[in-house]
Amino acid sequence: MTLKRLIEILDAEVILDAGDPDIEIQAACSSDLMSDLLCFAAKPGSVLITGLINPQVVRTAEIADLKAIIFVLRKRPDKDTIELARAKGIPLIVTPLSRFTSCGRLYVEGLESCTEETK
C-alpha cells in the first residue's frame, strides 16, 4: 500500500511532507511504548501509529527504519519534534481517528501487522 493511499484511508493530514507519497508501506505497528516497539514490533518499511508526540517517537522511528509516523486523535507534535523529523526525513501525519480505528481500517484494506501472530 502506498503512503498516499494510507493517508486517504485514515482521513489524515500531512503535517510534514518528507518523502515520496507513492512510497510502498510494508506494514503498520501501533504502540505508545517505544521500548516495546524496538524490541517486538518494529519492521523496517512500516509506519508507526501512536498517540505520543514527543521527539523520542522520531528517534525511535529512525532507529527502526520506519517510513512515517501517524499521530492519532488529532494530536500534533511541537515545533522541535517536527524539526527533528524534517532532519531525519520522516513524514508526519495526523488522523482524527483513534489508534484502534486506524489499525482496523488499515487491516481491512490489507496492510499487514508488524508482528507475526501466533495461533
TANOR-V733413 format. One record per helix or strand. SS is the DSSP state (H for helix, E for strand). FROM is the first residue (numbers start at 1). TO is the last residue. If there is no record, write none. Layout:
ss=<SS SS>
from=<FROM FROM>
to=<TO TO>
This chain:
ss=<E H E E E H E H E H E H E>
from=<2 3 13 24 27 34 47 55 68 79 91 99 112>
to=<2 9 16 24 30 41 50 63 71 88 94 108 113>
